[in-house]
Amino acid sequence: MDIRIDTKFFQHPKTLKLQRRLGFEGVIALLRLWCWAAENRPLGQLTGIDEEDIELITNWAGADRKLVPVLLELHWLDQGEEGVLLLHEWVEHNSWVAGAPARGDKARFSKLADVAPNIYRRLAQQGRDSISKEEYSRLVVESTSNRQQTDVGVTSPPPPPQPSPNIKKFQSTAPLATGPEAKETALLRLYRKFPGYRADVEIRERVWIRSLLSEYSDNIDITGELNDALAWVQKKKFKIRNSRSFIIEWLKRVRKGRNSEHS
Protein backbone atom coordinates (compact mmCIF):
# COMPACT_ATOMS: atom_id res chain seq x y z
CA MET A 1 0.00 0.00 0.00
CA ASP A 2 1.31 3.47 -0.84
CA ILE A 3 0.08 7.07 -0.95
CA ARG A 4 0.55 9.96 -3.34
CA ILE A 5 2.37 13.08 -2.18
CA ASP A 6 2.70 16.13 -4.39
CA THR A 7 6.30 16.98 -5.29
CA LYS A 8 5.64 20.53 -4.03
CA PHE A 9 4.39 19.30 -0.65
CA PHE A 10 7.32 20.68 1.34
CA GLN A 11 7.05 24.08 -0.37
CA HIS A 12 3.27 24.32 0.04
CA PRO A 13 2.19 27.28 2.23
CA LYS A 14 0.17 24.97 4.48
CA THR A 15 3.22 22.77 5.04
CA LEU A 16 5.41 25.77 5.82
CA LYS A 17 2.83 27.07 8.30
CA LEU A 18 2.59 23.65 9.92
CA GLN A 19 6.36 23.56 10.34
CA ARG A 20 6.36 27.09 11.78
CA ARG A 21 3.68 26.24 14.34
CA LEU A 22 4.77 22.74 15.37
CA GLY A 23 8.26 22.28 13.99
CA PHE A 24 9.29 19.58 11.60
CA GLU A 25 7.79 17.02 14.02
CA GLY A 26 4.39 18.36 13.02
CA VAL A 27 5.08 17.65 9.35
CA ILE A 28 6.31 14.13 10.17
CA ALA A 29 3.17 13.56 12.27
CA LEU A 30 0.97 14.49 9.29
CA LEU A 31 2.85 12.08 7.03
CA ARG A 32 2.52 9.32 9.63
CA LEU A 33 -1.20 9.98 9.86
CA TRP A 34 -1.55 9.68 6.09
CA CYS A 35 0.36 6.39 6.03
CA TRP A 36 -1.73 5.00 8.87
CA ALA A 37 -4.96 6.06 7.18
CA ALA A 38 -3.97 4.38 3.92
CA GLU A 39 -3.92 1.03 5.74
CA ASN A 40 -6.69 1.57 8.27
CA ARG A 41 -9.05 4.29 6.97
CA PRO A 42 -8.56 4.26 3.17
CA LEU A 43 -11.53 6.59 2.58
CA GLY A 44 -9.94 9.26 4.79
CA GLN A 45 -12.73 9.16 7.38
CA LEU A 46 -11.16 8.80 10.83
CA THR A 47 -14.22 7.19 12.37
CA GLY A 48 -13.76 6.32 16.04
CA ILE A 49 -10.50 8.29 16.25
CA ASP A 50 -10.13 11.25 18.62
CA GLU A 51 -7.35 13.77 19.29
CA GLU A 52 -5.46 11.54 21.70
CA ASP A 53 -5.69 8.61 19.30
CA ILE A 54 -4.11 10.70 16.54
CA GLU A 55 -1.28 11.71 18.86
CA LEU A 56 -0.61 8.02 19.58
CA ILE A 57 -0.93 7.02 15.91
CA THR A 58 1.57 9.68 14.84
CA ASN A 59 3.91 9.17 17.81
CA TRP A 60 3.42 12.86 18.60
CA ALA A 61 5.92 14.00 21.24
CA GLY A 62 4.84 17.64 21.49
CA ALA A 63 2.34 19.28 23.82
CA ASP A 64 -0.82 17.30 24.49
CA ARG A 65 -3.92 18.27 22.46
CA LYS A 66 -1.84 20.59 20.28
CA LEU A 67 -1.51 18.62 17.05
CA VAL A 68 -5.11 18.22 15.91
CA PRO A 69 -6.20 21.86 16.44
CA VAL A 70 -3.33 23.02 14.21
CA LEU A 71 -4.16 20.43 11.54
CA LEU A 72 -7.77 21.62 11.62
CA GLU A 73 -6.75 25.27 11.51
CA LEU A 74 -4.58 24.68 8.42
CA HIS A 75 -7.22 22.43 6.80
CA TRP A 76 -5.09 19.34 6.74
CA LEU A 77 -8.02 17.91 8.67
CA ASP A 78 -11.72 18.70 8.33
CA GLN A 79 -14.55 18.02 10.74
CA GLY A 80 -17.49 16.11 9.32
CA GLU A 81 -20.88 15.17 10.66
CA GLU A 82 -21.07 14.27 14.35
CA GLY A 83 -17.52 15.53 14.82
CA VAL A 84 -15.84 12.81 12.75
CA LEU A 85 -12.38 13.94 11.62
CA LEU A 86 -11.68 13.75 7.88
CA LEU A 87 -8.44 13.95 5.94
CA HIS A 88 -8.78 17.03 3.75
CA GLU A 89 -9.54 16.15 0.09
CA TRP A 90 -8.13 12.65 0.68
CA VAL A 91 -10.17 10.88 -2.01
CA GLU A 92 -9.26 13.50 -4.62
CA HIS A 93 -5.52 13.19 -3.96
CA ASN A 94 -5.41 9.46 -3.12
CA SER A 95 -8.12 7.92 -5.24
CA TRP A 96 -6.11 4.69 -5.67
CA VAL A 97 -5.96 4.15 -1.90
CA ALA A 98 -9.62 5.11 -1.51
CA GLY A 99 -10.58 2.53 -4.11
CA ALA A 100 -8.62 -0.27 -2.41
CA PRO A 101 -11.60 -1.68 -0.45
CA ALA A 102 -13.73 -1.93 -3.61
CA ARG A 103 -10.89 -3.57 -5.54
CA GLY A 104 -10.32 -5.99 -2.68
CA ASP A 105 -14.02 -6.90 -2.61
CA LYS A 106 -13.98 -7.67 -6.34
CA ALA A 107 -10.77 -9.71 -6.13
CA ARG A 108 -12.17 -11.63 -3.17
CA PHE A 109 -15.32 -12.42 -5.14
CA SER A 110 -13.22 -13.80 -8.02
CA LYS A 111 -11.29 -15.97 -5.58
CA LEU A 112 -14.59 -17.33 -4.26
CA ALA A 113 -15.10 -19.04 -7.64
CA ASP A 114 -12.18 -21.38 -6.82
CA VAL A 115 -12.83 -21.82 -3.11
CA ALA A 116 -16.63 -22.19 -3.11
CA PRO A 117 -17.87 -22.44 -6.73
CA ASN A 118 -21.48 -23.24 -5.83
CA ILE A 119 -21.80 -20.15 -3.64
CA TYR A 120 -20.01 -18.08 -6.28
CA ARG A 121 -22.48 -19.11 -8.99
CA ARG A 122 -25.45 -18.39 -6.74
CA LEU A 123 -24.20 -14.87 -5.92
CA ALA A 124 -23.23 -14.18 -9.53
CA GLN A 125 -26.78 -15.07 -10.61
CA GLN A 126 -27.98 -12.44 -8.15
CA GLY A 127 -25.86 -9.85 -9.94
CA ARG A 128 -23.12 -9.71 -7.30
CA ASP A 129 -19.53 -8.98 -8.35
CA SER A 130 -17.93 -8.18 -5.00
CA ILE A 131 -17.91 -9.47 -1.44
CA SER A 132 -16.68 -8.11 1.89
CA LYS A 133 -13.92 -9.79 3.89
CA GLU A 134 -16.35 -10.72 6.68
CA GLU A 135 -18.90 -12.26 4.31
CA TYR A 136 -16.17 -14.10 2.41
CA SER A 137 -14.84 -15.69 5.61
CA ARG A 138 -18.33 -16.72 6.70
CA LEU A 139 -19.22 -18.26 3.33
CA VAL A 140 -15.93 -20.15 3.05
CA VAL A 141 -16.49 -21.67 6.50
CA GLU A 142 -20.06 -22.52 5.51
CA SER A 143 -18.88 -24.16 2.28
CA THR A 144 -16.17 -26.17 4.06
CA SER A 145 -18.66 -27.35 6.69
CA ASN A 146 -21.13 -28.43 4.03
CA ARG A 147 -18.45 -30.43 2.18
CA GLN A 148 -17.36 -32.18 5.36
CA GLN A 149 -20.94 -33.18 6.17
CA THR A 150 -21.42 -34.51 2.63
CA ASP A 151 -18.20 -36.53 2.67
CA VAL A 152 -18.34 -37.92 6.18
CA GLY A 153 -21.96 -37.62 7.19
CA VAL A 154 -23.35 -35.75 10.16
CA THR A 155 -22.26 -37.32 13.39
CA SER A 156 -23.30 -36.58 16.92
CA PRO A 157 -20.97 -34.26 18.78
CA PRO A 158 -18.43 -35.89 21.09
CA PRO A 159 -19.27 -36.02 24.80
CA PRO A 160 -17.94 -33.14 26.88
CA PRO A 161 -14.51 -33.80 28.42
CA GLN A 162 -14.58 -35.14 31.95
CA PRO A 163 -12.40 -33.49 34.57
CA SER A 164 -9.35 -35.39 35.69
CA PRO A 165 -9.79 -36.99 39.14
CA ASN A 166 -6.52 -35.38 40.21
CA ILE A 167 -7.53 -31.79 39.37
CA LYS A 168 -9.32 -31.11 42.62
CA LYS A 169 -6.42 -32.48 44.62
CA PHE A 170 -3.95 -30.43 42.62
CA GLN A 171 -5.99 -27.25 43.01
CA SER A 172 -6.24 -27.71 46.76
CA THR A 173 -2.54 -28.40 47.33
CA ALA A 174 -0.75 -26.27 44.71
CA PRO A 175 0.61 -23.02 46.16
CA LEU A 176 -0.73 -19.79 44.69
CA ALA A 177 1.88 -17.63 42.94
CA THR A 178 2.30 -14.34 44.72
CA GLY A 179 4.73 -11.47 44.91
CA PRO A 180 6.90 -9.91 42.19
CA GLU A 181 7.21 -13.12 40.17
CA ALA A 182 3.43 -13.43 39.86
CA LYS A 183 3.16 -9.83 38.68
CA GLU A 184 5.98 -10.41 36.22
CA THR A 185 4.23 -13.50 34.83
CA ALA A 186 0.91 -11.66 34.52
CA LEU A 187 2.58 -8.81 32.62
CA LEU A 188 4.35 -11.29 30.34
CA ARG A 189 1.06 -12.95 29.43
CA LEU A 190 -0.53 -9.56 28.79
CA TYR A 191 2.41 -8.44 26.63
CA ARG A 192 2.07 -11.56 24.46
CA LYS A 193 -1.52 -10.62 23.60
CA PHE A 194 -0.49 -7.41 21.83
CA PRO A 195 -0.53 -7.22 18.03
CA GLY A 196 3.03 -6.91 16.79
CA TYR A 197 4.30 -9.25 19.52
CA ARG A 198 7.60 -10.81 18.48
CA ALA A 199 8.31 -14.10 20.20
CA ASP A 200 11.65 -14.41 21.94
CA VAL A 201 13.37 -16.65 24.47
CA GLU A 202 11.30 -16.40 27.66
CA ILE A 203 14.21 -15.32 29.84
CA ARG A 204 14.84 -12.34 27.54
CA GLU A 205 11.17 -11.41 27.62
CA ARG A 206 11.21 -11.57 31.42
CA VAL A 207 14.31 -9.36 31.54
CA TRP A 208 12.46 -6.80 29.42
CA ILE A 209 9.38 -6.99 31.67
CA ARG A 210 11.61 -6.44 34.71
CA SER A 211 13.09 -3.37 33.04
CA LEU A 212 9.56 -1.98 32.59
CA LEU A 213 8.79 -2.61 36.26
CA SER A 214 12.03 -0.97 37.29
CA GLU A 215 11.55 2.04 35.04
CA TYR A 216 7.84 2.82 35.36
CA SER A 217 6.38 1.22 38.49
CA ASP A 218 7.23 4.22 40.70
CA ASN A 219 3.92 5.99 40.07
CA ILE A 220 2.21 3.91 37.36
CA ASP A 221 0.01 0.83 37.61
CA ILE A 222 1.72 -0.97 34.72
CA THR A 223 -0.72 -3.87 34.62
CA GLY A 224 -3.69 -1.51 34.49
CA GLU A 225 -2.07 0.66 31.84
CA LEU A 226 -1.21 -2.33 29.63
CA ASN A 227 -4.79 -3.55 29.93
CA ASP A 228 -6.00 -0.09 28.88
CA ALA A 229 -3.51 0.00 26.01
CA LEU A 230 -4.57 -3.43 24.74
CA ALA A 231 -8.25 -2.48 24.97
CA TRP A 232 -7.54 0.71 23.01
CA VAL A 233 -5.65 -1.20 20.31
CA GLN A 234 -8.45 -3.74 19.95
CA LYS A 235 -11.18 -1.10 19.91
CA LYS A 236 -9.43 1.07 17.34
CA LYS A 237 -8.16 -1.95 15.36
CA PHE A 238 -4.79 -0.28 15.50
CA LYS A 239 -2.01 -2.10 13.67
CA ILE A 240 1.25 -2.38 15.60
CA ARG A 241 4.51 -3.39 13.99
CA ASN A 242 6.48 -3.58 17.24
CA SER A 243 4.57 -4.12 20.46
CA ARG A 244 7.53 -3.23 22.69
CA SER A 245 7.97 0.20 21.12
CA PHE A 246 4.24 0.87 21.38
CA ILE A 247 4.09 -0.17 25.06
CA ILE A 248 7.10 1.97 25.98
CA GLU A 249 5.62 4.98 24.18
CA TRP A 250 2.28 4.44 25.96
CA LEU A 251 3.93 4.29 29.39
CA LYS A 252 6.05 7.35 28.64
CA ARG A 253 2.93 9.35 27.80
CA VAL A 254 1.17 8.13 30.94
CA ARG A 255 4.13 9.09 33.13
CA LYS A 256 4.38 12.46 31.41
CA GLY A 257 0.69 13.08 32.16
CA ARG A 258 1.09 12.02 35.81
CA ASN A 259 4.12 14.24 36.28
CA SER A 260 2.29 17.24 34.83
CA GLU A 261 -0.60 16.61 37.25
CA HIS A 262 1.73 16.79 40.25
CA SER A 263 3.84 19.70 39.03
N, C-alpha and C positions, 0 to 999 in steps of 0.2 A: 504494500500500500504506500502511495506517495501523495504529495500535495503540490500544487502549483504556487510558486511565489514569483511575483513580478520582478524583473531584473532591476527595476528602479525602487524596489521596496525600501532600501536603506537610505535613499535620498528623498523619499516621500515626506511631505510636511508633517503628516500624522506620526510617522516613525520618528522624525527628529524631535517632535514635541514629546512623544512618549519617552525618548531617551533623556530629554531635558528634565522631565518631571520625576522619572523613576530610575534614571541611569540605564546603563546597558542591560542590567538585570531585568528591567521591565520589558525590553525588546526580546530577550531570550525567553522570558515567561510567556509572551504572546506566541512565539514560535512553538514552544512546548505545548501550549494549549491547542494550537492548530493541529499538531501531530497527534495529540491525544484524541481530538475530535474525529480525525480521519478514521481512526480505528474503532471508536466507541460511539460517536454521534455523527455519522457521515452526512446527515442532512443539516448539520450546523445548529440544531436545536438542543441546548444544554438542559434538557428535561431532568429534573431531580437533582440538579447541581446548584449549590449556593456559593456565596463568596468564599467561605472557608474551604469548600471543596476545591475551588479553582486554585486557591493558594497551595493546597496540597498537591494537586495535579501538576502544577507548574514548578513545584519545589521553590516557591517564592520565599525568599529569606528577608524581605524588607518588612516594613511596619505592617502590623495586622490590619486587615480591612482597608488597605490602601490601593491594592492593585486594581480591583474591579471598578471602583468609582472612576479611576483615571481611564481605564479602557472604555467605559461608558461615555465619559466626557469627550473622548477623542473619536467616538463612534467606531472603535474596533469591536465593540459589543453593542447590541441593541437589546431593548427590553420588550418582550412580546406580551401576549395575553397572559393574565394571571401571574405576571412577574417572571415568566420564563426567560432566561438569558439566551440570546441568539448571536451567533457569529455574523458580523456585518457582511452582507452580500456574499455569503459563503457559497451558495449554489451557483451564482453567476461566475465566481472565480474558480470554483472547484467542482465543476459539473461532473467530472469523471468520478470523483470520490462520492459525490451525492448519488450517483447512479449505481454505485456498487451493490447496495441491497437488492435492487431490481435485477441486476445482472446475476447476482448470486442465486436469486429465486428461480430464474430461468434455467441456469446451469444445473441447479439441484433437481429441477423437474425433468431435465433431459437424463440425468443420472438415474432417476427413478425408473426409467424404461428398462434399464439393465437389472436393477435390484428387485423391483416389484412390478413386472410387466403387466399383470392383470389390473393392478391399481392404476398404473399409468394410463392404460387404455380407457379405463372408466372415466378418469379425470379429463383426458383429452377429448372424449366424446361430449363432456360437459362444457367444452370450450376453454378449459384451463391450459395455461402455458407456463405457469410459474407456481412455486410452492415455498412456504416459509420453512425455516430451519426446524422450528418446533413441530410443524405438521409433518415434515419429512421424517423426522425421528419417530414420531408416533406411528406413521403408516408403515415404516420399515419394520418396526417391532411387531405390528399387527400382522404383516405379511409373513414374517419369520415364524410367528406363533401358529399361524394357520397351516404353514407347510409342515411344521413339526407334528401337529395334530393329525394331518392327513397321512404322514409317513408312519407314525408310530401308533396312532390311535389315542384317544383321550383316556387317561388313566386317573385313578383317584389319587389325590395328593398324599404324600407320605405322612405318617403319624408325626405329631410334634415331638421333638427330642426330649428325652427324659433326663432330669438332672442326675448328675453323678452322685452316688451315695456318700462320697467323701467330701462333697462341696460344703455341706453344713458344718462338718467337723473342721474343715480347713478355714472356713470363715470365722469360726468361733475361736480358733487358736492362733491364726496368723496375726502378727503384730501390725498395727496401723502405722503407716509411714507418717512421720511428723518432722517438724523442724525444717532447717534450710534445705535439706536434700529433697523433701517432699515438695517444697515450693519450686525448687529447681526443676524437678521432674514435671510438675504441672505446667511450668512455663515452656519447657521443651516440647511437650505435647501440643500446646497452643501454637507455638512457633511453626510446627510442622503442618498446621492446617492452613497457613497462609498461601495464597497463590504466589508463584515465583519462588517457592521453597526449593532449595537445592540441597539434596541429601549429601551428608558427609559422615565421616566416622563419628560415632556418638560421643566419644571423649572430646573431640574438637567442638562439637555442638554444645556440649556442657560447659566447656571453657568459655565459649562466647556468651552463653546465658549467664555465667558467673560474672563476666565483665559488665553485662547490662545491670545486674543486681548491684555490683560495686559502684557503677557510675551513676545510676539514676534512682536507687531506692531510698535516697536521703529524704526526699519529700514527695515521692511519686509512688502511687500504688501501681506497680508495673503490671501485675496480673489483670487488674481492672482496665488499665489503659490498653493492653493488648487485646482484651476482649472487645473493647469499644472500637479499636482499630479494625479488627477482623469483621465486626458487624458492619462498620462503615464500608469496607471493601466489598462485602457481599451485597449490601444494599445498593451501592452505586455501580456494581459490576465493574469495579476498577481493575484494570489489568496491571499486574506488578511483574517486572522483569527480575527484580532482586528483592526478596522479602527482607533480608537483613538491612539493606539500605533504607527501605521504606520504614521499618520499625524504628531504626535509629532516628530518622528524620521526625517521625511522629513523637517520639519521646523528647527530642530536643525542643519541639514546638510546645509540648505540654509544660516542660520545665521553664521555658521562657515565659509562658503565660503565668505560671505560679510565681515566678520571681517578680514579675511586674505587679502582681497583686499585692505582694508583701513589701514592695519598695515604696 
